[in-house]
Amino acid sequence: MRNYRHSFAVGALIRWYLDGADVQSNLPKLALYMGHVSIVSTACYLHFLPKQREIASDRFEGAFGGLVSEVVA
């Protein structure tokens, strides 16, 4: 059963990233939906996977990429 809960939680994160949603503000909703008292209980299901890392990195670059310039030594 843990694998289903993990897949659900990670799938929710990926959907939120792709939809441009505020992931941080949605975490308490995820915890509530999963029947947890707090996000701390939900955190054990939220492993950062390569797909999430790629989506989050692309989203960060889109929002803040112009603020950071590449430094060539």
HTML snippet that shows the backbone in 3Dmol.js (N, CA, C, O; Angstrom):
<script src="https://3Dmol.org/build/3Dmol-min.js"></script>
<div id="view" style="width:600px;height:400px;position:relative"></div>
<script>
const pdb = `
ATOM      1  N   MET A   1       0.827  -1.194   0.000  1.00  0.00           N
ATOM      2  CA  MET A   1       0.000   0.000   0.000  1.00  0.00           C
ATOM      3  C   MET A   1       0.869   1.255   0.000  1.00  0.00           C
ATOM      4  O   MET A   1       0.480   2.278  -0.563  1.00  0.00           O
ATOM      5  N   ARG A   2       2.015   1.184   0.614  1.00  0.00           N
ATOM      6  CA  ARG A   2       2.890   2.337   0.674  1.00  0.00           C
ATOM      7  C   ARG A   2       3.280   2.827  -0.716  1.00  0.00           C
ATOM      8  O   ARG A   2       3.404   4.032  -0.935  1.00  0.00           O
ATOM      9  N   ASN A   3       3.477   1.899  -1.662  1.00  0.00           N
ATOM     10  CA  ASN A   3       3.847   2.301  -3.016  1.00  0.00           C
ATOM     11  C   ASN A   3       2.744   3.111  -3.684  1.00  0.00           C
ATOM     12  O   ASN A   3       3.031   4.054  -4.423  1.00  0.00           O
ATOM     13  N   TYR A   4       1.489   2.756  -3.434  1.00  0.00           N
ATOM     14  CA  TYR A   4       0.383   3.518  -4.007  1.00  0.00           C
ATOM     15  C   TYR A   4       0.338   4.931  -3.425  1.00  0.00           C
ATOM     16  O   TYR A   4       0.111   5.903  -4.145  1.00  0.00           O
ATOM     17  N   ARG A   5       0.553   5.027  -2.136  1.00  0.00           N
ATOM     18  CA  ARG A   5       0.537   6.337  -1.479  1.00  0.00           C
ATOM     19  C   ARG A   5       1.709   7.178  -1.976  1.00  0.00           C
ATOM     20  O   ARG A   5       1.564   8.379  -2.203  1.00  0.00           O
ATOM     21  N   HIS A   6       2.857   6.553  -2.140  1.00  0.00           N
ATOM     22  CA  HIS A   6       4.036   7.266  -2.658  1.00  0.00           C
ATOM     23  C   HIS A   6       3.762   7.757  -4.073  1.00  0.00           C
ATOM     24  O   HIS A   6       4.016   8.920  -4.386  1.00  0.00           O
ATOM     25  N   SER A   7       3.250   6.887  -4.923  1.00  0.00           N
ATOM     26  CA  SER A   7       2.947   7.275  -6.309  1.00  0.00           C
ATOM     27  C   SER A   7       1.932   8.409  -6.361  1.00  0.00           C
ATOM     28  O   SER A   7       2.070   9.337  -7.158  1.00  0.00           O
ATOM     29  N   PHE A   8       0.917   8.332  -5.516  1.00  0.00           N
ATOM     30  CA  PHE A   8      -0.087   9.389  -5.478  1.00  0.00           C
ATOM     31  C   PHE A   8       0.533  10.717  -5.071  1.00  0.00           C
ATOM     32  O   PHE A   8       0.299  11.740  -5.715  1.00  0.00           O
ATOM     33  N   ALA A   9       1.327  10.702  -3.998  1.00  0.00           N
ATOM     34  CA  ALA A   9       1.928  11.940  -3.493  1.00  0.00           C
ATOM     35  C   ALA A   9       2.889  12.547  -4.512  1.00  0.00           C
ATOM     36  O   ALA A   9       2.846  13.751  -4.764  1.00  0.00           O
ATOM     37  N   VAL A  10       3.744  11.730  -5.091  1.00  0.00           N
ATOM     38  CA  VAL A  10       4.701  12.226  -6.080  1.00  0.00           C
ATOM     39  C   VAL A  10       3.963  12.705  -7.332  1.00  0.00           C
ATOM     40  O   VAL A  10       4.331  13.722  -7.920  1.00  0.00           O
ATOM     41  N   GLY A  11       2.932  11.977  -7.734  1.00  0.00           N
ATOM     42  CA  GLY A  11       2.131  12.395  -8.891  1.00  0.00           C
ATOM     43  C   GLY A  11       1.482  13.749  -8.671  1.00  0.00           C
ATOM     44  O   GLY A  11       1.404  14.565  -9.589  1.00  0.00           O
ATOM     45  N   ALA A  12       1.016  13.985  -7.450  1.00  0.00           N
ATOM     46  CA  ALA A  12       0.419  15.286  -7.133  1.00  0.00           C
ATOM     47  C   ALA A  12       1.454  16.395  -7.272  1.00  0.00           C
ATOM     48  O   ALA A  12       1.163  17.449  -7.838  1.00  0.00           O
ATOM     49  N   LEU A  13       2.658  16.163  -6.761  1.00  0.00           N
ATOM     50  CA  LEU A  13       3.712  17.179  -6.877  1.00  0.00           C
ATOM     51  C   LEU A  13       4.024  17.480  -8.341  1.00  0.00           C
ATOM     52  O   LEU A  13       4.135  18.641  -8.734  1.00  0.00           O
ATOM     53  N   ILE A  14       4.163  16.443  -9.129  1.00  0.00           N
ATOM     54  CA  ILE A  14       4.479  16.633 -10.551  1.00  0.00           C
ATOM     55  C   ILE A  14       3.357  17.391 -11.248  1.00  0.00           C
ATOM     56  O   ILE A  14       3.624  18.295 -12.038  1.00  0.00           O
ATOM     57  N   ARG A  15       2.104  17.035 -10.967  1.00  0.00           N
ATOM     58  CA  ARG A  15       0.971  17.764 -11.584  1.00  0.00           C
ATOM     59  C   ARG A  15       0.999  19.232 -11.191  1.00  0.00           C
ATOM     60  O   ARG A  15       0.773  20.104 -12.031  1.00  0.00           O
ATOM     61  N   TRP A  16       1.273  19.513  -9.922  1.00  0.00           N
ATOM     62  CA  TRP A  16       1.313  20.908  -9.475  1.00  0.00           C
ATOM     63  C   TRP A  16       2.428  21.674 -10.159  1.00  0.00           C
ATOM     64  O   TRP A  16       2.224  22.806 -10.598  1.00  0.00           O
ATOM     65  N   TYR A  17       3.612  21.066 -10.255  1.00  0.00           N
ATOM     66  CA  TYR A  17       4.710  21.739 -10.949  1.00  0.00           C
ATOM     67  C   TYR A  17       4.337  22.025 -12.400  1.00  0.00           C
ATOM     68  O   TYR A  17       4.554  23.134 -12.889  1.00  0.00           O
ATOM     69  N   LEU A  18       3.781  21.040 -13.085  1.00  0.00           N
ATOM     70  CA  LEU A  18       3.423  21.218 -14.498  1.00  0.00           C
ATOM     71  C   LEU A  18       2.299  22.226 -14.685  1.00  0.00           C
ATOM     72  O   LEU A  18       2.258  22.919 -15.701  1.00  0.00           O
ATOM     73  N   ASP A  19       1.389  22.319 -13.726  1.00  0.00           N
ATOM     74  CA  ASP A  19       0.279  23.278 -13.804  1.00  0.00           C
ATOM     75  C   ASP A  19       0.679  24.682 -13.375  1.00  0.00           C
ATOM     76  O   ASP A  19      -0.104  25.622 -13.511  1.00  0.00           O
ATOM     77  N   GLY A  20       1.910  24.829 -12.852  1.00  0.00           N
ATOM     78  CA  GLY A  20       2.356  26.133 -12.384  1.00  0.00           C
ATOM     79  C   GLY A  20       1.782  26.507 -11.025  1.00  0.00           C
ATOM     80  O   GLY A  20       1.803  27.677 -10.642  1.00  0.00           O
ATOM     81  N   ALA A  21       1.274  25.529 -10.302  1.00  0.00           N
ATOM     82  CA  ALA A  21       0.672  25.781  -8.986  1.00  0.00           C
ATOM     83  C   ALA A  21       1.748  26.074  -7.940  1.00  0.00           C
ATOM     84  O   ALA A  21       2.920  25.743  -8.124  1.00  0.00           O
ATOM     85  N   ASP A  22       1.334  26.689  -6.861  1.00  0.00           N
ATOM     86  CA  ASP A  22       2.226  26.944  -5.732  1.00  0.00           C
ATOM     87  C   ASP A  22       2.318  25.648  -4.922  1.00  0.00           C
ATOM     88  O   ASP A  22       1.439  25.344  -4.116  1.00  0.00           O
ATOM     89  N   VAL A  23       3.385  24.899  -5.146  1.00  0.00           N
ATOM     90  CA  VAL A  23       3.545  23.583  -4.537  1.00  0.00           C
ATOM     91  C   VAL A  23       3.559  23.678  -3.016  1.00  0.00           C
ATOM     92  O   VAL A  23       2.911  22.878  -2.340  1.00  0.00           O
ATOM     93  N   GLN A  24       4.279  24.633  -2.481  1.00  0.00           N
ATOM     94  CA  GLN A  24       4.386  24.765  -1.020  1.00  0.00           C
ATOM     95  C   GLN A  24       3.027  24.968  -0.361  1.00  0.00           C
ATOM     96  O   GLN A  24       2.743  24.373   0.678  1.00  0.00           O
ATOM     97  N   SER A  25       2.192  25.803  -0.959  1.00  0.00           N
ATOM     98  CA  SER A  25       0.888  26.067  -0.337  1.00  0.00           C
ATOM     99  C   SER A  25      -0.074  24.893  -0.503  1.00  0.00           C
ATOM    100  O   SER A  25      -1.062  24.803   0.225  1.00  0.00           O
ATOM    101  N   ASN A  26       0.198  23.998  -1.444  1.00  0.00           N
ATOM    102  CA  ASN A  26      -0.655  22.836  -1.645  1.00  0.00           C
ATOM    103  C   ASN A  26      -0.275  21.645  -0.775  1.00  0.00           C
ATOM    104  O   ASN A  26      -1.061  20.705  -0.651  1.00  0.00           O
ATOM    105  N   LEU A  27       0.907  21.660  -0.170  1.00  0.00           N
ATOM    106  CA  LEU A  27       1.337  20.523   0.645  1.00  0.00           C
ATOM    107  C   LEU A  27       0.404  20.226   1.820  1.00  0.00           C
ATOM    108  O   LEU A  27       0.126  19.055   2.081  1.00  0.00           O
ATOM    109  N   PRO A  28      -0.092  21.241   2.540  1.00  0.00           N
ATOM    110  CA  PRO A  28      -1.050  20.921   3.613  1.00  0.00           C
ATOM    111  C   PRO A  28      -2.330  20.267   3.080  1.00  0.00           C
ATOM    112  O   PRO A  28      -2.922  19.427   3.757  1.00  0.00           O
ATOM    113  N   LYS A  29      -2.753  20.643   1.890  1.00  0.00           N
ATOM    114  CA  LYS A  29      -3.941  20.019   1.284  1.00  0.00           C
ATOM    115  C   LYS A  29      -3.670  18.544   0.991  1.00  0.00           C
ATOM    116  O   LYS A  29      -4.531  17.691   1.205  1.00  0.00           O
ATOM    117  N   LEU A  30      -2.475  18.258   0.504  1.00  0.00           N
ATOM    118  CA  LEU A  30      -2.095  16.877   0.232  1.00  0.00           C
ATOM    119  C   LEU A  30      -2.085  16.058   1.524  1.00  0.00           C
ATOM    120  O   LEU A  30      -2.583  14.933   1.562  1.00  0.00           O
ATOM    121  N   ALA A  31      -1.517  16.632   2.571  1.00  0.00           N
ATOM    122  CA  ALA A  31      -1.480  15.945   3.867  1.00  0.00           C
ATOM    123  C   ALA A  31      -2.897  15.643   4.354  1.00  0.00           C
ATOM    124  O   ALA A  31      -3.176  14.537   4.815  1.00  0.00           O
ATOM    125  N   LEU A  32      -3.771  16.610   4.253  1.00  0.00           N
ATOM    126  CA  LEU A  32      -5.159  16.429   4.690  1.00  0.00           C
ATOM    127  C   LEU A  32      -5.846  15.343   3.866  1.00  0.00           C
ATOM    128  O   LEU A  32      -6.530  14.480   4.417  1.00  0.00           O
ATOM    129  N   TYR A  33      -5.665  15.386   2.554  1.00  0.00           N
ATOM    130  CA  TYR A  33      -6.283  14.402   1.675  1.00  0.00           C
ATOM    131  C   TYR A  33      -5.796  12.990   1.984  1.00  0.00           C
ATOM    132  O   TYR A  33      -6.558  12.027   1.896  1.00  0.00           O
ATOM    133  N   MET A  34      -4.511  12.876   2.347  1.00  0.00           N
ATOM    134  CA  MET A  34      -3.933  11.565   2.653  1.00  0.00           C
ATOM    135  C   MET A  34      -4.250  11.110   4.076  1.00  0.00           C
ATOM    136  O   MET A  34      -3.865  10.013   4.481  1.00  0.00           O
ATOM    137  N   GLY A  35      -4.957  11.963   4.839  1.00  0.00           N
ATOM    138  CA  GLY A  35      -5.367  11.592   6.181  1.00  0.00           C
ATOM    139  C   GLY A  35      -4.321  11.833   7.250  1.00  0.00           C
ATOM    140  O   GLY A  35      -4.371  11.234   8.324  1.00  0.00           O
ATOM    141  N   HIS A  36      -3.376  12.708   6.957  1.00  0.00           N
ATOM    142  CA  HIS A  36      -2.319  13.017   7.910  1.00  0.00           C
ATOM    143  C   HIS A  36      -2.653  14.284   8.692  1.00  0.00           C
ATOM    144  O   HIS A  36      -3.355  15.168   8.201  1.00  0.00           O
ATOM    145  N   VAL A  37      -2.141  14.355   9.910  1.00  0.00           N
ATOM    146  CA  VAL A  37      -2.367  15.517  10.761  1.00  0.00           C
ATOM    147  C   VAL A  37      -1.536  16.706  10.284  1.00  0.00           C
ATOM    148  O   VAL A  37      -1.965  17.854  10.397  1.00  0.00           O
ATOM    149  N   SER A  38      -0.346  16.425   9.751  1.00  0.00           N
ATOM    150  CA  SER A  38       0.534  17.504   9.293  1.00  0.00           C
ATOM    151  C   SER A  38       1.357  17.030   8.101  1.00  0.00           C
ATOM    152  O   SER A  38       1.373  15.845   7.764  1.00  0.00           O
ATOM    153  N   ILE A  39       2.027  17.965   7.483  1.00  0.00           N
ATOM    154  CA  ILE A  39       2.879  17.662   6.334  1.00  0.00           C
ATOM    155  C   ILE A  39       4.069  16.795   6.746  1.00  0.00           C
ATOM    156  O   ILE A  39       4.646  16.106   5.904  1.00  0.00           O
ATOM    157  N   VAL A  40       4.440  16.818   8.014  1.00  0.00           N
ATOM    158  CA  VAL A  40       5.557  16.001   8.490  1.00  0.00           C
ATOM    159  C   VAL A  40       5.260  14.521   8.248  1.00  0.00           C
ATOM    160  O   VAL A  40       6.151  13.767   7.855  1.00  0.00           O
ATOM    161  N   SER A  41       4.026  14.105   8.480  1.00  0.00           N
ATOM    162  CA  SER A  41       3.642  12.711   8.235  1.00  0.00           C
ATOM    163  C   SER A  41       3.637  12.380   6.753  1.00  0.00           C
ATOM    164  O   SER A  41       3.889  11.237   6.370  1.00  0.00           O
ATOM    165  N   THR A  42       3.356  13.354   5.929  1.00  0.00           N
ATOM    166  CA  THR A  42       3.292  13.157   4.483  1.00  0.00           C
ATOM    167  C   THR A  42       4.688  13.141   3.867  1.00  0.00           C
ATOM    168  O   THR A  42       4.890  12.538   2.813  1.00  0.00           O
ATOM    169  N   ALA A  43       5.635  13.785   4.501  1.00  0.00           N
ATOM    170  CA  ALA A  43       6.974  13.948   3.944  1.00  0.00           C
ATOM    171  C   ALA A  43       7.653  12.620   3.614  1.00  0.00           C
ATOM    172  O   ALA A  43       8.471  12.561   2.696  1.00  0.00           O
ATOM    173  N   CYS A  44       7.332  11.574   4.336  1.00  0.00           N
ATOM    174  CA  CYS A  44       7.987  10.282   4.060  1.00  0.00           C
ATOM    175  C   CYS A  44       7.610   9.740   2.681  1.00  0.00           C
ATOM    176  O   CYS A  44       8.291   8.856   2.161  1.00  0.00           O
ATOM    177  N   TYR A  45       6.548  10.250   2.090  1.00  0.00           N
ATOM    178  CA  TYR A  45       6.133   9.818   0.758  1.00  0.00           C
ATOM    179  C   TYR A  45       6.668  10.727  -0.349  1.00  0.00           C
ATOM    180  O   TYR A  45       6.511  10.415  -1.530  1.00  0.00           O
ATOM    181  N   LEU A  46       7.286  11.826   0.011  1.00  0.00           N
ATOM    182  CA  LEU A  46       7.686  12.833  -0.973  1.00  0.00           C
ATOM    183  C   LEU A  46       9.185  12.776  -1.264  1.00  0.00           C
ATOM    184  O   LEU A  46       9.947  13.645  -0.840  1.00  0.00           O
ATOM    185  N   HIS A  47       9.584  11.759  -1.981  1.00  0.00           N
ATOM    186  CA  HIS A  47      10.978  11.633  -2.378  1.00  0.00           C
ATOM    187  C   HIS A  47      11.192  12.451  -3.653  1.00  0.00           C
ATOM    188  O   HIS A  47      10.350  12.450  -4.550  1.00  0.00           O
ATOM    189  N   PHE A  48      12.313  13.140  -3.720  1.00  0.00           N
ATOM    190  CA  PHE A  48      12.610  13.990  -4.873  1.00  0.00           C
ATOM    191  C   PHE A  48      13.204  13.119  -5.967  1.00  0.00           C
ATOM    192  O   PHE A  48      14.347  12.677  -5.857  1.00  0.00           O
ATOM    193  N   LEU A  49      12.444  12.870  -7.015  1.00  0.00           N
ATOM    194  CA  LEU A  49      12.844  11.997  -8.102  1.00  0.00           C
ATOM    195  C   LEU A  49      13.377  12.810  -9.274  1.00  0.00           C
ATOM    196  O   LEU A  49      13.110  14.008  -9.369  1.00  0.00           O
ATOM    197  N   PRO A  50      14.130  12.168 -10.172  1.00  0.00           N
ATOM    198  CA  PRO A  50      14.701  12.895 -11.322  1.00  0.00           C
ATOM    199  C   PRO A  50      13.667  13.693 -12.117  1.00  0.00           C
ATOM    200  O   PRO A  50      13.952  14.816 -12.535  1.00  0.00           O
ATOM    201  N   LYS A  51      12.471  13.135 -12.334  1.00  0.00           N
ATOM    202  CA  LYS A  51      11.426  13.851 -13.086  1.00  0.00           C
ATOM    203  C   LYS A  51      11.040  15.138 -12.369  1.00  0.00           C
ATOM    204  O   LYS A  51      10.898  16.183 -13.004  1.00  0.00           O
ATOM    205  N   GLN A  52      10.869  15.069 -11.048  1.00  0.00           N
ATOM    206  CA  GLN A  52      10.540  16.266 -10.271  1.00  0.00           C
ATOM    207  C   GLN A  52      11.677  17.273 -10.332  1.00  0.00           C
ATOM    208  O   GLN A  52      11.448  18.472 -10.491  1.00  0.00           O
ATOM    209  N   ARG A  53      12.889  16.787 -10.205  1.00  0.00           N
ATOM    210  CA  ARG A  53      14.051  17.675 -10.226  1.00  0.00           C
ATOM    211  C   ARG A  53      14.109  18.436 -11.549  1.00  0.00           C
ATOM    212  O   ARG A  53      14.364  19.640 -11.569  1.00  0.00           O
ATOM    213  N   GLU A  54      13.874  17.731 -12.645  1.00  0.00           N
ATOM    214  CA  GLU A  54      13.907  18.362 -13.969  1.00  0.00           C
ATOM    215  C   GLU A  54      12.815  19.423 -14.105  1.00  0.00           C
ATOM    216  O   GLU A  54      13.074  20.531 -14.574  1.00  0.00           O
ATOM    217  N   ILE A  55      11.600  19.081 -13.694  1.00  0.00           N
ATOM    218  CA  ILE A  55      10.481  20.016 -13.798  1.00  0.00           C
ATOM    219  C   ILE A  55      10.710  21.231 -12.902  1.00  0.00           C
ATOM    220  O   ILE A  55      10.499  22.367 -13.325  1.00  0.00           O
ATOM    221  N   ALA A  56      11.143  20.988 -11.662  1.00  0.00           N
ATOM    222  CA  ALA A  56      11.383  22.089 -10.731  1.00  0.00           C
ATOM    223  C   ALA A  56      12.517  22.984 -11.231  1.00  0.00           C
ATOM    224  O   ALA A  56      12.441  24.207 -11.120  1.00  0.00           O
ATOM    225  N   SER A  57      13.561  22.377 -11.777  1.00  0.00           N
ATOM    226  CA  SER A  57      14.687  23.155 -12.300  1.00  0.00           C
ATOM    227  C   SER A  57      14.252  24.023 -13.482  1.00  0.00           C
ATOM    228  O   SER A  57      14.617  25.196 -13.564  1.00  0.00           O
ATOM    229  N   ASP A  58      13.469  23.442 -14.397  1.00  0.00           N
ATOM    230  CA  ASP A  58      12.975  24.212 -15.546  1.00  0.00           C
ATOM    231  C   ASP A  58      12.086  25.362 -15.086  1.00  0.00           C
ATOM    232  O   ASP A  58      12.157  26.469 -15.620  1.00  0.00           O
ATOM    233  N   ARG A  59      11.258  25.089 -14.101  1.00  0.00           N
ATOM    234  CA  ARG A  59      10.359  26.127 -13.571  1.00  0.00           C
ATOM    235  C   ARG A  59      11.154  27.247 -12.912  1.00  0.00           C
ATOM    236  O   ARG A  59      10.852  28.426 -13.099  1.00  0.00           O
ATOM    237  N   PHE A  60      12.165  26.875 -12.144  1.00  0.00           N
ATOM    238  CA  PHE A  60      13.009  27.879 -11.492  1.00  0.00           C
ATOM    239  C   PHE A  60      13.750  28.707 -12.527  1.00  0.00           C
ATOM    240  O   PHE A  60      13.830  29.929 -12.406  1.00  0.00           O
ATOM    241  N   GLU A  61      14.292  28.048 -13.547  1.00  0.00           N
ATOM    242  CA  GLU A  61      15.014  28.771 -14.595  1.00  0.00           C
ATOM    243  C   GLU A  61      14.084  29.747 -15.325  1.00  0.00           C
ATOM    244  O   GLU A  61      14.477  30.870 -15.641  1.00  0.00           O
ATOM    245  N   GLY A  62      12.860  29.311 -15.587  1.00  0.00           N
ATOM    246  CA  GLY A  62      11.901  30.189 -16.255  1.00  0.00           C
ATOM    247  C   GLY A  62      11.567  31.416 -15.431  1.00  0.00           C
ATOM    248  O   GLY A  62      11.376  32.505 -15.973  1.00  0.00           O
ATOM    249  N   ALA A  63      11.497  31.242 -14.127  1.00  0.00           N
ATOM    250  CA  ALA A  63      11.129  32.353 -13.247  1.00  0.00           C
ATOM    251  C   ALA A  63      12.310  33.245 -12.897  1.00  0.00           C
ATOM    252  O   ALA A  63      12.157  34.461 -12.787  1.00  0.00           O
ATOM    253  N   PHE A  64      13.481  32.654 -12.723  1.00  0.00           N
ATOM    254  CA  PHE A  64      14.620  33.417 -12.196  1.00  0.00           C
ATOM    255  C   PHE A  64      15.882  33.319 -13.043  1.00  0.00           C
ATOM    256  O   PHE A  64      16.918  33.872 -12.674  1.00  0.00           O
ATOM    257  N   GLY A  65      15.809  32.623 -14.172  1.00  0.00           N
ATOM    258  CA  GLY A  65      16.990  32.432 -15.001  1.00  0.00           C
ATOM    259  C   GLY A  65      17.635  33.737 -15.461  1.00  0.00           C
ATOM    260  O   GLY A  65      18.854  33.807 -15.615  1.00  0.00           O
ATOM    261  N   GLY A  66      16.827  34.761 -15.680  1.00  0.00           N
ATOM    262  CA  GLY A  66      17.375  36.033 -16.112  1.00  0.00           C
ATOM    263  C   GLY A  66      18.119  36.778 -15.027  1.00  0.00           C
ATOM    264  O   GLY A  66      18.863  37.715 -15.315  1.00  0.00           O
ATOM    265  N   LEU A  67      17.930  36.374 -13.782  1.00  0.00           N
ATOM    266  CA  LEU A  67      18.610  37.041 -12.667  1.00  0.00           C
ATOM    267  C   LEU A  67      20.001  36.490 -12.414  1.00  0.00           C
ATOM    268  O   LEU A  67      20.830  37.124 -11.761  1.00  0.00           O
ATOM    269  N   VAL A  68      20.241  35.303 -12.938  1.00  0.00           N
ATOM    270  CA  VAL A  68      21.513  34.643 -12.695  1.00  0.00           C
ATOM    271  C   VAL A  68      22.286  34.594 -14.009  1.00  0.00           C
ATOM    272  O   VAL A  68      21.787  34.098 -15.019  1.00  0.00           O
ATOM    273  N   SER A  69      23.481  35.104 -13.983  1.00  0.00           N
ATOM    274  CA  SER A  69      24.299  35.029 -15.185  1.00  0.00           C
ATOM    275  C   SER A  69      25.409  34.014 -14.965  1.00  0.00           C
ATOM    276  O   SER A  69      25.916  33.853 -13.856  1.00  0.00           O
ATOM    277  N   GLU A  70      25.766  33.347 -16.023  1.00  0.00           N
ATOM    278  CA  GLU A  70      26.804  32.323 -15.929  1.00  0.00           C
ATOM    279  C   GLU A  70      28.158  32.994 -15.748  1.00  0.00           C
ATOM    280  O   GLU A  70      28.509  33.923 -16.475  1.00  0.00           O
ATOM    281  N   VAL A  71      28.902  32.516 -14.779  1.00  0.00           N
ATOM    282  CA  VAL A  71      30.221  33.049 -14.507  1.00  0.00           C
ATOM    283  C   VAL A  71      31.238  32.105 -15.120  1.00  0.00           C
ATOM    284  O   VAL A  71      31.270  30.917 -14.799  1.00  0.00           O
ATOM    285  N   VAL A  72      32.063  32.637 -15.999  1.00  0.00           N
ATOM    286  CA  VAL A  72      33.095  31.830 -16.638  1.00  0.00           C
ATOM    287  C   VAL A  72      34.434  32.230 -16.049  1.00  0.00           C
ATOM    288  O   VAL A  72      34.826  33.396 -16.092  1.00  0.00           O
ATOM    289  N   ALA A  73      35.123  31.253 -15.503  1.00  0.00           N
ATOM    290  CA  ALA A  73      36.412  31.539 -14.855  1.00  0.00           C
ATOM    291  C   ALA A  73      37.538  31.426 -15.846  1.00  0.00           C
ATOM    292  O   ALA A  73      38.698  31.631 -15.488  1.00  0.00           O
TER     293      ALA A  73
END
`;
const viewer = $3Dmol.createViewer("view");
viewer.addModel(pdb, "pdb");
viewer.setStyle({}, {cartoon: {color: "spectrum"}});
viewer.zoomTo();
viewer.render();
</script>
